[in-house]
Every structure is written in structure tokens, then in C-alpha cells.
């Protein structure tokens, strides 16, 4: 999955696969997580959020099944 770099103190890059509803989030400290069954509207809201880090903590992390890639 291709990720786009984002401007954030917490996040380094974000990618989304619409077909599988999989969201990939790379944090600035190096860890990368893959989240499953994330609706496209959540991804769009995430990318349009004023603070992506706050949105991530409030609406994604611990809200969807995930695995740590590295």
C-alpha cells in the first residue's frame, strides 16, 4: 500500500486501500499500524482533520482491529 506523507507531530504517513477498507498509519517514532474495516468516510475525515493526531487517538486507535507491522 502506498502511503502519503502528512504534516503532523505524531504521524509520518498514512495510506488507505478502499477495496479492503485497510488503513495504514506510520508514526513519527517509526511504528507502523494496519487497521481493518475502516470506512472510507472515516479515512476522509481523518485526512481533513485540523489535528490528525487528535483524530487518530479519538477515532481510530483502539476503535478498529489492528496489527503492528513494525
N, C-alpha and C positions, 0 to 999 in steps of 0.2 A: 504494500500500500504506500502510495506517495503521500508524504506529509508536507504541509506548508509551514514555514517559519512564522511565528506570531510574536507580537510585541507584548511581553508580559514578564514580570519579575519571577513568576512561578513556572511558566510554561515556555518551552523552547519551540515545539512544533506540534501540529495537530493534523490528523488525516481522517477521512471518513469514507467508507465504502457503502454506497446507497443500497446495493443489491443484498448485502449480508447484514446491513444495519450495524456495522462494526466501526467503532471509534477508536483511534489510536492517539494517545497523548504522551508526548515526551516532555519530561520535566527538566528544568534547568540544571538540576543536580545529577542528571544522567539516567534516572529510571524511566522506563517506558511501560505504559499500561495499555492493554487492549480491552475495551468494554463492548459487551454484546447486547443486541436487541435495543440499540439506541435509536429512537425515532428521528427521522430527518429534521423535524421541526425543533427538536432539542439541539441537534448539531447547529442548525442555523441560528438559533437563539444564542448558543454558546459563542459562535463566531462573531455575532453582532453585539455581544455584551460589552458594556463600558469597562467592566473589570472581568476578564476571562478567568482569572484565578479565583475570584469570589464565586463566580458562576459554577466553576468546576467543583469547588468544595460543597456548594449548596445543592447542586442539581445533578452531578454526575458521579463523583467519587462516593462510594458506599450506596449509590442508588441503582446501580446495574451490576450484573455479574461481570467479573473481570479476571484477568490474569496478568501477572507481571512478566514482561518479556525480558527485561534486563535491568 
